[in-house]
């Protein structure tokens, strides 16, 4: 099993941002145009903390940067004068990654930016960088963000790229996705990972299959999907255990198919399985 998004960096980096420091005043921050490139030094913090402490900047006619928590309504700048926070986040991440582009660092950035669309933009930028190659970890981090944001189309696109990777870490990354989606009440996204991986003849562990089955049965109305997962396990020669058959029997009972449930129960007895739902 892999752990995504727990890598933080500890080097100084610079860009045009103001950081909210402990005990800092809330008065406007003003810097002359001649010092724009050296405005503020970012301290050594996790990326998510940096983003949450970001000010919004407005450009004045005097070409000065101002930050104010409560602007006077009569002096609110025009729409064209406001820096887009999302674009600002993307550009800041790219500035940092240009100096330290590594799969582990990229995974941390993807996990920490404000939204899934920003993560996708940063991922696509890194794909075009010379001598950089994505790993199952970077794909898993992005796909996790997209799935939790219910962006199924883009998630499926990147999943189809991911399953073509040749890496010893691929199966573990896919299992991580299935299990994390199921634990986040995103069972359909977990099922999509399972489906696309199986279409490429990739094999899951029995424990991951059981987690997916349990999640499907718990939501009810998914028995056709339970049978799909069960059949894929048979195709992949993943031998079911007592938990597997318990999930199938529970699904049958929920549908009122008691005769079929009894047949499965008899099979469990013949296998000397004694744990019952």
FENUR-V972847 format. One line per field, one symbol per residue. ss: DSSP state (H for helix, E for strand, - for the rest). phi: phi as a letter, one per 30 degrees, with the letter a starting at -180 (. if undefined). A space follows every 50 residues. Layout:
# FENUR-V972847
ss=???
phi=???
This chain:
# FENUR-V972847
ss=------------EEE---E-----------E-HHHHHH-EEE----HHHH HH-E---EE-----EE------HHH---HHHE--HHHHHHHHHHHHHHH- --HHHHHHHHHH---HHHHHHHHHHHH--------HHHHHHHHHHHHH-- -HHHHHHHHHHH-------HHHHHHHHHHHHHH---HHHHHHHHHHHHH- -----HHHHHHHHHHHHHH---HHHHHHHHHHHHH------HHHHHHHHH HHHHH--HHHHHHHHHHHHH-------
phi=.ccciccbcbbdbbadbccdceiddcdecbbdddcedbdbcdddbdeddd ddcddccbccddhccbbbdbddedcdddedccddedddddddddeddeda dbedddeddddcddbddddddddddddcddicbdcedddddddddddddi cdddededdddddddcadcddddddededddddchcdddddddedddddc idccdddddddddddddddiicdddddeddddddddhcddcedededddd dddddidddddddddddddddidcdce
